[in-house]
């Protein structure tokens, strides 16, 4: 019989108190609920010709535009965003800036066993370049090289930490980083793990791109792409863009290349933000440093502090809504918000009177390899990068470089990687997708309840290169 776990789907605190804690929470993502948000940019004014068209105003598109101008300052670069720059996942994520390109060594070993050394080196170089670019362009992204604490809340997670050979934090050493009745052991990572204000990063990247001469147009969604003599035509409601090359950075939204639509699926992630906490409250839970925290469950949480000492608490539920639909109606999910509040109070009982000021969610793109993939189409005139699965804050900068390499026809270490040459296992269309994903979610939850032992379904999926985590 499965043993009780630290976290579960059943609520363990009184429903009335949980409802009260989120009763006044704003549905606006905390990071975007900011007076510093820039004014809307212009809509595409009409027909345009350009050397490079970037489609998508999130991190992937913005990094592509910046690096394109850095490589060739004289080329014309136009960026089209269907809504506002940084409005989607780039502006509402947890702000964990991690060097990894593979979602950890275990996942990397599953998909790219012969390339781990090269990927690791390129990941470190990309992470360094990420920090250097923020400094060079004077982007106030609230960048903090503060590290991340990974905590074990179950016995099998402690054993996994021991087997990794990394220095284990227990007892007073662990409590010096954070204190919770659920924590059994921890691992602190200082290198390649930082925090940012995600929306300010997106806004700052847009400003940097504009200063380099990139033309950015918002509320200018591209409806379709078509080949043309010597280039690509992008059709919008406001005009036509004729481009020699196109970088497609729409990630979880339905791809403008229909052949790619089964290689990602929109998964909804949710988060809460507390009211500002006092120094005494933070001292009570031992979290006086600025590092982020994650737990080691397959259904895992991530949490970190804002500049004004609120705690963002998100993750665990990874929700697929039937039909692959991306709609604002899915951004609010009271069931998940109650569960997150329940887990927060289990983690930090001394904060039982805390209220949440913001509760939000939104789509991220997931691929079956839990890692981004890159490639080209239209005879090398279009490049794409997608499938970041929650790892896009830093990895999108790498994906942008891959897209530019592909568009330039360059043979580089980046383009020779398997993630740049092969597509992941596709996710079936409806009506198969919903029951399949729900079955996988139940298998993941069962694995956590069963001491981390994967059942037949997860073991079989792994043999075929398919992964699934929250």
PLY file of the C-alpha trace (Angstrom):
ply
format ascii 1.0
element vertex 470
property float x
property float y
property float z
element edge 469
property int vertex1
property int vertex2
end_header
0.00 0.00 0.00
1.42 3.46 -0.90
2.74 5.44 2.05
1.53 8.96 2.86
3.69 11.58 1.20
4.67 15.11 2.20
2.38 16.53 -0.48
-0.79 15.15 -2.00
-3.79 16.00 -4.11
-6.14 15.80 -1.13
-6.35 19.00 0.94
-5.03 18.71 4.50
-5.99 22.13 5.86
-9.54 23.42 6.49
-11.13 24.44 3.21
-12.49 27.67 4.69
-9.02 28.85 5.76
-7.54 27.99 2.36
-10.30 29.90 0.58
-9.75 32.87 2.86
-6.02 32.90 2.06
-6.66 33.39 -1.68
-9.92 35.33 -1.47
-8.42 38.69 -2.42
-5.75 37.42 -4.81
-5.44 39.32 -8.08
-5.55 37.19 -11.26
-2.84 39.37 -12.82
0.61 37.76 -12.70
2.54 39.53 -9.96
5.45 40.37 -12.25
3.17 42.11 -14.75
1.23 44.00 -12.06
3.92 46.67 -12.12
3.81 50.39 -12.78
7.09 50.01 -14.67
5.32 48.10 -17.47
6.10 49.95 -20.72
3.50 51.63 -22.88
2.16 49.57 -25.81
4.28 49.60 -28.94
2.95 50.40 -32.38
0.98 47.98 -34.53
2.51 46.93 -37.87
1.61 49.93 -40.08
1.33 48.05 -43.39
3.41 46.09 -45.86
7.10 45.74 -44.98
10.21 44.13 -46.48
12.99 42.96 -44.19
16.11 40.84 -44.07
14.96 38.94 -40.99
11.49 38.57 -39.52
11.24 37.34 -35.94
7.81 36.03 -34.95
7.17 36.10 -31.21
7.96 38.69 -28.54
8.96 36.37 -25.72
12.51 35.53 -24.66
13.28 33.36 -27.70
12.22 36.04 -30.17
13.87 38.90 -28.31
17.19 37.07 -27.93
17.06 36.20 -31.64
16.52 39.82 -32.63
19.33 41.06 -30.37
21.86 38.48 -31.50
20.93 39.04 -35.14
21.84 42.73 -34.83
24.97 41.88 -32.86
26.11 39.57 -35.65
25.15 41.86 -38.53
24.33 45.40 -37.34
23.39 46.52 -40.85
20.61 44.04 -41.52
17.00 45.02 -41.10
15.26 43.05 -38.35
11.51 43.20 -37.72
9.86 41.51 -34.72
6.10 40.86 -34.65
4.27 40.02 -31.41
0.63 38.99 -31.41
-0.13 40.57 -28.02
2.35 42.51 -25.88
6.04 41.78 -25.47
6.55 39.41 -22.53
2.83 38.93 -21.96
2.88 35.11 -22.16
5.19 32.64 -20.39
8.20 34.97 -20.57
6.48 37.54 -18.37
4.86 35.37 -15.73
7.24 32.48 -14.96
9.05 31.83 -11.68
12.18 33.68 -12.77
14.59 30.78 -12.21
17.57 31.38 -14.51
19.38 28.05 -14.84
22.31 27.09 -17.02
21.00 23.63 -17.93
19.86 22.91 -21.48
18.65 19.40 -20.64
16.49 19.66 -17.49
19.17 17.92 -15.49
21.81 15.29 -16.08
19.42 12.34 -15.80
17.13 13.65 -18.54
20.14 14.66 -20.63
21.57 11.16 -20.33
18.28 9.71 -21.56
18.18 11.77 -24.75
21.74 12.90 -25.49
24.10 10.40 -23.79
26.98 10.97 -26.22
26.77 14.75 -26.19
26.60 15.62 -22.50
30.12 17.07 -22.27
29.58 19.35 -25.26
26.09 20.36 -24.12
27.39 21.10 -20.62
30.16 23.35 -21.93
27.81 25.17 -24.32
25.29 25.58 -21.51
27.89 27.20 -19.25
29.00 29.52 -22.05
25.39 30.47 -22.74
24.70 31.12 -19.05
27.74 33.39 -18.81
26.64 35.20 -21.97
23.15 35.63 -20.50
24.50 37.42 -17.43
26.96 39.46 -19.49
24.23 40.61 -21.88
22.02 41.78 -19.02
24.93 43.83 -17.67
26.02 45.13 -21.08
22.58 46.45 -21.97
21.86 47.77 -18.48
18.74 45.64 -18.05
17.20 45.98 -14.59
15.95 42.41 -14.40
16.62 42.18 -10.64
19.28 39.58 -11.46
20.50 37.69 -8.38
23.28 35.10 -8.57
21.91 33.54 -5.40
21.78 29.82 -6.14
19.06 27.23 -5.61
18.36 24.83 -2.75
16.87 21.47 -3.78
15.13 19.77 -0.85
14.19 16.15 -0.30
10.79 15.67 1.33
10.66 11.85 1.01
13.11 9.10 2.08
13.77 7.94 -1.50
14.72 11.50 -2.46
17.36 11.54 0.28
18.81 8.32 -1.12
18.87 9.84 -4.61
20.82 12.82 -3.27
23.30 10.51 -1.54
23.81 8.49 -4.71
24.61 11.69 -6.64
27.78 12.08 -4.56
27.07 15.78 -3.97
27.54 17.28 -0.48
24.34 16.69 1.46
22.82 19.28 3.78
21.06 17.88 6.84
20.23 19.12 10.32
21.62 22.53 11.21
23.38 22.87 7.85
20.04 22.53 6.08
18.22 24.77 8.53
20.77 27.49 7.85
19.30 27.65 4.31
15.61 27.03 5.13
13.56 25.29 7.81
10.46 23.15 7.27
9.05 20.07 9.03
8.90 18.44 5.59
12.59 18.83 4.76
14.78 15.75 5.22
17.92 16.81 3.33
19.03 19.33 0.76
21.53 20.18 -1.92
22.61 23.76 -2.53
23.78 24.73 -6.02
25.54 28.06 -6.35
26.87 27.84 -9.91
24.59 28.18 -12.90
21.53 29.07 -10.81
20.22 32.63 -10.54
16.95 34.51 -10.23
15.39 37.30 -12.29
12.24 39.38 -12.46
10.84 37.68 -15.58
8.72 40.53 -16.91
11.45 43.13 -16.39
13.83 40.84 -18.25
11.46 40.71 -21.22
10.85 44.45 -21.18
14.57 45.13 -20.88
15.42 42.80 -23.76
12.86 44.60 -25.92
14.41 47.97 -25.08
17.87 46.62 -25.87
16.66 45.23 -29.21
15.05 48.56 -30.11
18.25 50.43 -29.24
20.10 48.15 -31.66
17.64 49.10 -34.40
15.14 46.22 -34.25
11.64 47.30 -35.31
9.14 45.85 -32.81
5.41 45.76 -33.51
2.85 44.53 -30.98
-0.73 43.32 -31.52
0.42 42.15 -34.95
-0.18 38.42 -35.01
1.05 36.47 -38.01
-1.79 34.42 -39.49
0.11 32.32 -42.01
3.44 31.84 -43.74
4.04 31.11 -47.41
7.07 30.64 -49.63
7.93 33.35 -52.11
10.64 33.89 -54.71
13.77 34.40 -52.64
12.07 34.47 -49.26
8.96 34.07 -47.11
5.68 35.97 -46.92
4.06 36.50 -43.51
0.42 37.56 -43.56
-1.02 39.67 -40.73
-4.32 41.52 -40.39
-2.47 44.79 -40.84
-0.20 44.00 -43.75
2.23 41.63 -45.38
5.86 41.18 -44.36
8.22 39.92 -47.07
11.34 38.52 -45.42
14.49 36.88 -46.72
14.60 34.78 -43.53
12.17 34.05 -40.67
12.85 32.97 -37.06
9.80 31.30 -35.56
9.66 31.77 -31.78
6.03 31.13 -30.87
6.76 28.09 -28.66
3.55 26.77 -27.06
1.17 28.53 -29.40
0.07 26.53 -32.46
3.00 26.56 -34.85
2.73 28.38 -38.15
4.44 25.27 -39.54
1.67 22.69 -39.37
4.19 19.83 -39.45
5.39 20.89 -35.97
2.04 21.06 -34.20
2.20 17.57 -32.71
5.66 18.05 -31.21
4.55 20.33 -28.38
1.51 20.48 -26.17
0.32 23.47 -24.09
0.59 22.64 -20.39
-0.76 25.07 -17.79
1.37 25.98 -14.78
0.06 27.93 -11.77
1.55 30.03 -8.97
0.69 32.05 -5.86
2.42 35.13 -4.45
2.21 36.00 -0.77
1.93 39.39 0.82
5.31 40.87 1.85
6.80 39.00 4.80
8.66 40.54 7.71
12.26 39.79 8.66
10.96 37.93 11.74
8.68 35.72 9.61
11.55 34.82 7.29
13.85 34.15 10.24
11.21 31.83 11.70
11.44 29.61 8.58
15.22 30.04 8.35
15.02 31.49 4.85
17.13 34.61 5.28
19.16 34.16 2.08
18.06 35.16 -1.40
18.27 31.70 -3.01
15.39 29.90 -4.67
14.04 26.53 -3.50
12.67 23.49 -5.32
11.67 20.10 -4.00
12.62 16.81 -5.59
9.21 15.28 -6.27
8.22 14.27 -9.78
5.33 16.64 -9.12
7.53 19.39 -7.78
7.18 22.89 -6.38
9.39 25.88 -7.04
9.54 28.92 -4.78
11.56 32.07 -4.43
11.40 35.54 -2.89
10.65 38.79 -4.65
12.61 41.98 -4.05
10.10 43.02 -1.37
10.22 39.62 0.38
7.05 38.02 -0.89
7.22 34.28 -1.56
6.22 32.94 -4.95
5.02 29.34 -4.60
4.20 27.46 -7.80
4.29 24.21 -9.69
3.09 20.72 -8.69
0.03 20.65 -10.96
0.84 20.46 -14.67
-2.55 20.73 -16.32
-3.44 19.86 -19.89
-6.81 21.19 -20.98
-8.61 19.04 -23.50
-8.23 20.04 -27.15
-4.79 21.71 -27.02
-6.61 25.02 -26.60
-4.70 28.11 -25.47
-7.15 30.56 -23.94
-7.19 33.10 -21.07
-10.06 31.10 -19.56
-7.50 28.48 -18.46
-5.28 30.99 -16.64
-7.38 30.73 -13.48
-7.88 27.37 -11.75
-9.21 27.65 -8.17
-8.70 23.92 -7.57
-4.96 24.30 -8.14
-4.72 27.54 -6.16
-6.29 25.83 -3.12
-3.89 22.91 -3.49
-0.87 25.24 -3.70
-2.04 27.15 -0.62
-2.48 23.84 1.21
1.04 22.76 0.28
2.49 26.15 1.22
1.05 25.97 4.73
2.26 22.37 5.09
5.74 23.53 4.13
5.78 26.57 6.43
3.24 26.09 9.25
4.41 29.24 11.02
3.06 31.26 8.09
-0.49 29.96 8.53
-1.92 33.47 8.75
-0.32 34.58 5.47
-2.53 35.80 2.65
-1.85 35.58 -1.07
-2.09 38.77 -3.11
-1.78 37.20 -6.58
-2.87 33.87 -8.06
-2.23 33.22 -11.73
-1.45 30.62 -14.34
-0.68 30.25 -17.97
0.57 28.07 -20.76
4.06 26.68 -21.20
5.11 24.43 -24.08
6.04 20.83 -23.31
7.85 18.36 -25.53
8.16 14.65 -24.84
11.91 14.99 -24.28
11.36 17.87 -21.77
13.99 19.80 -23.75
13.80 22.31 -26.57
14.28 21.25 -30.17
15.44 23.37 -33.09
15.41 23.05 -36.86
14.66 24.66 -40.21
12.07 24.55 -42.98
11.29 26.17 -46.33
14.71 25.25 -47.67
16.53 26.88 -44.76
14.59 30.16 -44.99
12.65 29.50 -41.76
14.16 28.36 -38.45
12.26 27.34 -35.35
12.93 26.70 -31.66
10.31 25.24 -29.34
9.51 22.80 -26.54
11.38 24.43 -23.62
9.13 22.78 -21.01
9.64 25.42 -18.33
13.39 25.83 -18.88
13.29 28.83 -21.19
14.60 31.76 -19.16
18.23 31.14 -20.18
17.95 28.30 -22.72
16.03 30.52 -25.16
19.19 32.54 -25.64
20.88 29.35 -26.83
17.90 28.48 -29.04
18.11 31.92 -30.62
21.75 31.33 -31.53
20.86 27.95 -33.06
18.12 29.53 -35.20
20.51 32.19 -36.49
23.16 29.56 -37.25
20.59 27.57 -39.23
19.37 30.63 -41.14
22.97 31.52 -42.02
23.69 27.96 -43.13
26.50 27.71 -40.59
27.90 24.38 -39.43
28.51 24.87 -35.70
28.66 22.80 -32.53
25.15 24.03 -31.81
23.68 22.89 -35.13
25.41 19.50 -34.91
23.67 18.63 -31.64
20.90 16.04 -31.77
18.43 18.59 -30.37
19.07 20.68 -33.52
18.80 17.78 -35.96
16.02 15.53 -34.69
12.47 16.13 -33.56
11.19 14.57 -30.32
8.52 11.86 -30.20
5.23 13.54 -31.23
2.22 13.83 -28.95
-0.88 12.36 -30.63
-3.77 14.61 -31.68
-7.14 14.60 -29.96
-9.09 12.59 -29.02
-6.03 10.58 -27.97
-3.97 13.37 -26.38
-6.16 14.11 -23.36
-6.57 10.55 -22.00
-2.90 9.78 -22.74
-1.63 12.85 -20.86
-4.00 12.24 -17.95
-2.78 8.66 -17.73
0.83 9.87 -17.65
-0.01 12.41 -14.93
-1.55 9.67 -12.77
1.53 7.51 -13.34
3.80 10.35 -12.20
1.72 10.91 -9.05
1.79 7.18 -8.35
5.59 7.16 -8.73
5.91 9.82 -6.01
3.60 7.81 -3.73
5.54 4.63 -4.43
8.93 5.76 -3.19
9.99 7.12 -6.57
9.63 3.75 -8.29
8.29 4.19 -11.80
5.58 1.83 -12.94
5.44 -0.06 -16.21
4.02 2.89 -18.17
6.75 5.38 -17.20
9.50 2.80 -17.66
8.21 1.93 -21.12
7.83 5.58 -22.08
11.43 6.28 -21.00
12.70 3.48 -23.24
11.11 5.32 -26.16
12.55 8.67 -25.12
9.35 10.10 -23.61
9.43 11.93 -20.27
6.84 13.64 -18.12
7.15 15.73 -14.95
5.06 18.47 -13.41
0 1
1 2
2 3
3 4
4 5
5 6
6 7
7 8
8 9
9 10
10 11
11 12
12 13
13 14
14 15
15 16
16 17
17 18
18 19
19 20
20 21
21 22
22 23
23 24
24 25
25 26
26 27
27 28
28 29
29 30
30 31
31 32
32 33
33 34
34 35
35 36
36 37
37 38
38 39
39 40
40 41
41 42
42 43
43 44
44 45
45 46
46 47
47 48
48 49
49 50
50 51
51 52
52 53
53 54
54 55
55 56
56 57
57 58
58 59
59 60
60 61
61 62
62 63
63 64
64 65
65 66
66 67
67 68
68 69
69 70
70 71
71 72
72 73
73 74
74 75
75 76
76 77
77 78
78 79
79 80
80 81
81 82
82 83
83 84
84 85
85 86
86 87
87 88
88 89
89 90
90 91
91 92
92 93
93 94
94 95
95 96
96 97
97 98
98 99
99 100
100 101
101 102
102 103
103 104
104 105
105 106
106 107
107 108
108 109
109 110
110 111
111 112
112 113
113 114
114 115
115 116
116 117
117 118
118 119
119 120
120 121
121 122
122 123
123 124
124 125
125 126
126 127
127 128
128 129
129 130
130 131
131 132
132 133
133 134
134 135
135 136
136 137
137 138
138 139
139 140
140 141
141 142
142 143
143 144
144 145
145 146
146 147
147 148
148 149
149 150
150 151
151 152
152 153
153 154
154 155
155 156
156 157
157 158
158 159
159 160
160 161
161 162
162 163
163 164
164 165
165 166
166 167
167 168
168 169
169 170
170 171
171 172
172 173
173 174
174 175
175 176
176 177
177 178
178 179
179 180
180 181
181 182
182 183
183 184
184 185
185 186
186 187
187 188
188 189
189 190
190 191
191 192
192 193
193 194
194 195
195 196
196 197
197 198
198 199
199 200
200 201
201 202
202 203
203 204
204 205
205 206
206 207
207 208
208 209
209 210
210 211
211 212
212 213
213 214
214 215
215 216
216 217
217 218
218 219
219 220
220 221
221 222
222 223
223 224
224 225
225 226
226 227
227 228
228 229
229 230
230 231
231 232
232 233
233 234
234 235
235 236
236 237
237 238
238 239
239 240
240 241
241 242
242 243
243 244
244 245
245 246
246 247
247 248
248 249
249 250
250 251
251 252
252 253
253 254
254 255
255 256
256 257
257 258
258 259
259 260
260 261
261 262
262 263
263 264
264 265
265 266
266 267
267 268
268 269
269 270
270 271
271 272
272 273
273 274
274 275
275 276
276 277
277 278
278 279
279 280
280 281
281 282
282 283
283 284
284 285
285 286
286 287
287 288
288 289
289 290
290 291
291 292
292 293
293 294
294 295
295 296
296 297
297 298
298 299
299 300
300 301
301 302
302 303
303 304
304 305
305 306
306 307
307 308
308 309
309 310
310 311
311 312
312 313
313 314
314 315
315 316
316 317
317 318
318 319
319 320
320 321
321 322
322 323
323 324
324 325
325 326
326 327
327 328
328 329
329 330
330 331
331 332
332 333
333 334
334 335
335 336
336 337
337 338
338 339
339 340
340 341
341 342
342 343
343 344
344 345
345 346
346 347
347 348
348 349
349 350
350 351
351 352
352 353
353 354
354 355
355 356
356 357
357 358
358 359
359 360
360 361
361 362
362 363
363 364
364 365
365 366
366 367
367 368
368 369
369 370
370 371
371 372
372 373
373 374
374 375
375 376
376 377
377 378
378 379
379 380
380 381
381 382
382 383
383 384
384 385
385 386
386 387
387 388
388 389
389 390
390 391
391 392
392 393
393 394
394 395
395 396
396 397
397 398
398 399
399 400
400 401
401 402
402 403
403 404
404 405
405 406
406 407
407 408
408 409
409 410
410 411
411 412
412 413
413 414
414 415
415 416
416 417
417 418
418 419
419 420
420 421
421 422
422 423
423 424
424 425
425 426
426 427
427 428
428 429
429 430
430 431
431 432
432 433
433 434
434 435
435 436
436 437
437 438
438 439
439 440
440 441
441 442
442 443
443 444
444 445
445 446
446 447
447 448
448 449
449 450
450 451
451 452
452 453
453 454
454 455
455 456
456 457
457 458
458 459
459 460
460 461
461 462
462 463
463 464
464 465
465 466
466 467
467 468
468 469
